[in-house]
Amino acid sequence: MTRGWSAGKLPRGTSGIRNAPPLFDALTATAHDLQKALADGKLRSTDLVQEYVWRTEEYNGYLRAVAQYAPNAYERAQELDEQRTSGQVATGPLHGIPVLLKNTISTDASLQMDTTAGAAALIGSIPSKNTPLVDQLLDAGAIILGKATSSELNWNKDCNLPCGWSTVDGQSQSPYVFGGLRNIADDGLGGHSNPGGSSTGVAVALAAGLAPIGVGCDTEGSITAPAIRASLYSMRPSTGLVSSQGVVPLAHSFDTPGPLAKDPEDLANLLDVLKTDSKVLTERNLPLTPKKLDWSSIKIGTLAPDRSPYPDFIVKPVEEATEQATRETLKAYSTLKSLVGIYHENVDLPDVDAFNVGDDHSLYTVMDAETQGDTDHYLQSLSKSKVRSLQELVDWNKDNPDSSLPSEYQGQSTLINCLETVPKEKVEMLRKHNLALGAKLEATLEKYGIDVIIGAGDSVFGMFAAANGSPISALPLSYLDFNGRAIGLVALAGRHKEAELLRFLDHYATLFVRKPPLAFEDHKVPGKGLQGQL
């Protein structure tokens, strides 16, 4: 297995071996908890960086969640501590808070990290500039802690690869699942033992206390799925609300970065920094994080728990798990029904088989059609790269099988498929079909007079959010008895309705309390974090 040039380097000024008791409870601490401790003088930003490095060195050898550190993270923390001491603290809630980025989010040479998306061909590539959201985070006083692992190339390399796996970083593990990852034949590509993908590392790291907040990237389910498996709150925002410029792409019509966090307040604070269009929220005169809870203002509809589940090749069904997830979902619906102002059961949203048009899946065919051009554009924008097109990437993998096509996963069928030309007429027809299905989501919300539609977490209703370019969130719910896996719900809203969705999350969080994971703690190996992977 190959690793990036900076992967094993600790941030300058930190120790890789713990020499003090935990400085805070990283498993439960939110970013706003840490901000209060910083303001009260109980912690320094350097303490935060050191604690997260210690935990990464202790647990990442098993979890494979963090791909590389930002070498200057501790120095950045020192500068922010000095600003705080001298009274120069920015007013934002992210000042002095570490943030972990999915390893598809480009950072320029000054941050001294690769942007590989888990692909060996991209080791050593250098973007010409930061992704806009990186500069926005830095301007808000955040500390870029490092890059998190991801399913290789946004889980778009081969149709037989498990979620959370890449040739560069190996297989990520769920911090919740006892017994670790099962094989694909027994479990599926994203089964009950799998941490989900493709923003896998961010979700695993936050759940296991290796970082407080993080930014993933989503095309269709890449933020939502791993967030559910990690018992986190997340948001795939409306397409365009957060800039995807400089992110290793899959398809520009659907790609969007988005936040992951342990609670809605952190989620909202992070989204507030990431967003590029303030009008989306201010035009509606709605605060991003409403503080006053008024259940009568909550208007929701629900989808039956057994509608449109993941296909068997993704999640191999386990009867015990299905029964418990259904029971827990219906119990949550019952609780919400007793509280909210408007509740409609089994709202009229089409099944996802409506995305099939003849032999084509409208969403995935458009994605495949956009991948080559978007990948070529990204690779050609880099200051330095071994490959400059999707074709060159495929050829490089063939020519370097030891690093790119290891014996256990030798395929790159999806990349090769994306090299095939799809007729423009077909793409436009399927694109219009997607937009029509997205409009069905808006029509359902309007028909019932609701703001949010809730469904089972292990479902593919996120296709409607992708087609409509609208927000979808993951919500923690419970944990499977048979292996500890986190289960959750998804919540969909109309395009540019982030504020309404966040209002619902604020209310929901008062009812269903997430629990930190325990299973991964049996795999503590001090000093075997990133350095142990070299």
Rosetta blueprint (number, residue, H / E / L):
1 M L
2 T L
3 R L
4 G L
5 W L
6 S L
7 A L
8 G L
9 K L
10 L L
11 P L
12 R L
13 G L
14 T L
15 S L
16 G L
17 I L
18 R L
19 N L
20 A L
21 P L
22 P L
23 L L
24 F L
25 D L
26 A L
27 L L
28 T L
29 A L
30 T L
31 A H
32 H H
33 D H
34 L H
35 Q H
36 K H
37 A H
38 L H
39 A H
40 D L
41 G L
42 K L
43 L L
44 R L
45 S H
46 T H
47 D H
48 L H
49 V H
50 Q H
51 E H
52 Y H
53 V H
54 W H
55 R H
56 T H
57 E H
58 E H
59 Y H
60 N H
61 G H
62 Y H
63 L H
64 R L
65 A L
66 V E
67 A E
68 Q E
69 Y E
70 A L
71 P L
72 N L
73 A H
74 Y H
75 E H
76 R H
77 A H
78 Q H
79 E H
80 L H
81 D H
82 E H
83 Q H
84 R H
85 T H
86 S L
87 G L
88 Q L
89 V L
90 A L
91 T L
92 G L
93 P L
94 L L
95 H L
96 G L
97 I L
98 P E
99 V E
100 L E
101 L E
102 K E
103 N L
104 T L
105 I E
106 S L
107 T L
108 D L
109 A H
110 S H
111 L H
112 Q L
113 M L
114 D L
115 T L
116 T L
117 A L
118 G L
119 A L
120 A H
121 A H
122 L H
123 I L
124 G L
125 S L
126 I E
127 P L
128 S L
129 K L
130 N L
131 T L
132 P H
133 L H
134 V H
135 D H
136 Q H
137 L H
138 L H
139 D H
140 A L
141 G L
142 A L
143 I E
144 I E
145 L E
146 G E
147 K E
148 A E
149 T L
150 S L
151 S L
152 E H
153 L H
154 N H
155 W H
156 N L
157 K L
158 D L
159 C L
160 N L
161 L L
162 P L
163 C L
164 G L
165 W E
166 S E
167 T L
168 V L
169 D L
170 G E
171 Q E
172 S L
173 Q L
174 S L
175 P L
176 Y L
177 V L
178 F L
179 G L
180 G L
181 L L
182 R L
183 N L
184 I H
185 A H
186 D H
187 D H
188 G L
189 L L
190 G L
191 G L
192 H L
193 S L
194 N L
195 P L
196 G L
197 G L
198 S L
199 S L
200 T H
201 G H
202 V H
203 A H
204 V H
205 A H
206 L H
207 A H
208 A L
209 G L
210 L L
211 A L
212 P L
213 I E
214 G E
215 V E
216 G E
217 C E
218 D E
219 T L
220 E L
221 G L
222 S L
223 I L
224 T H
225 A H
226 P H
227 A H
228 I H
229 R H
230 A L
231 S L
232 L L
233 Y E
234 S E
235 M E
236 R E
237 P L
238 S L
239 T E
240 G L
241 L L
242 V E
243 S L
244 S L
245 Q L
246 G L
247 V E
248 V L
249 P L
250 L L
251 A L
252 H L
253 S L
254 F L
255 D L
256 T E
257 P E
258 G E
259 P E
260 L E
261 A E
262 K L
263 D L
264 P H
265 E H
266 D H
267 L H
268 A H
269 N H
270 L H
271 L H
272 D H
273 V H
274 L H
275 K L
276 T L
277 D L
278 S L
279 K H
280 V H
281 L H
282 T H
283 E L
284 R L
285 N L
286 L L
287 P L
288 L L
289 T L
290 P L
291 K L
292 K L
293 L L
294 D L
295 W H
296 S H
297 S H
298 I L
299 K E
300 I E
301 G E
302 T E
303 L L
304 A L
305 P L
306 D L
307 R L
308 S L
309 P E
310 Y L
311 P L
312 D L
313 F L
314 I L
315 V L
316 K L
317 P L
318 V L
319 E H
320 E H
321 A H
322 T H
323 E H
324 Q H
325 A H
326 T H
327 R H
328 E H
329 T H
330 L H
331 K H
332 A H
333 Y H
334 S H
335 T H
336 L H
337 K H
338 S L
339 L L
340 V L
341 G L
342 I E
343 Y E
344 H E
345 E L
346 N L
347 V L
348 D L
349 L L
350 P L
351 D L
352 V H
353 D H
354 A H
355 F H
356 N E
357 V E
358 G L
359 D L
360 D E
361 H E
362 S H
363 L H
364 Y H
365 T H
366 V H
367 M H
368 D H
369 A H
370 E H
371 T H
372 Q H
373 G H
374 D H
375 T H
376 D H
377 H H
378 Y H
379 L H
380 Q H
381 S H
382 L L
383 S L
384 K E
385 S L
386 K L
387 V L
388 R L
389 S L
390 L H
391 Q H
392 E H
393 L H
394 V H
395 D H
396 W H
397 N H
398 K H
399 D H
400 N L
401 P H
402 D H
403 S H
404 S H
405 L L
406 P L
407 S L
408 E L
409 Y L
410 Q L
411 G L
412 Q L
413 S H
414 T H
415 L H
416 I H
417 N H
418 C H
419 L L
420 E L
421 T L
422 V L
423 P L
424 K H
425 E H
426 K H
427 V H
428 E H
429 M H
430 L H
431 R H
432 K H
433 H H
434 N H
435 L H
436 A H
437 L H
438 G H
439 A H
440 K H
441 L H
442 E H
443 A H
444 T H
445 L H
446 E H
447 K H
448 Y H
449 G L
450 I L
451 D L
452 V E
453 I E
454 I E
455 G E
456 A E
457 G L
458 D L
459 S E
460 V L
461 F L
462 G H
463 M H
464 F H
465 A H
466 A H
467 A H
468 N H
469 G L
470 S L
471 P L
472 I E
473 S E
474 A E
475 L E
476 P E
477 L E
478 S E
479 Y E
480 L L
481 D L
482 F L
483 N L
484 G L
485 R L
486 A E
487 I E
488 G E
489 L E
490 V E
491 A E
492 L E
493 A E
494 G L
495 R L
496 H L
497 K L
498 E H
499 A H
500 E H
501 L H
502 L H
503 R H
504 F H
505 L H
506 D H
507 H H
508 Y H
509 A L
510 T L
511 L L
512 F L
513 V L
514 R L
515 K L
516 P L
517 P L
518 L L
519 A H
520 F H
521 E H
522 D H
523 H H
524 K L
525 V L
526 P L
527 G L
528 K L
529 G L
530 L L
531 Q H
532 G H
533 Q H
534 L L
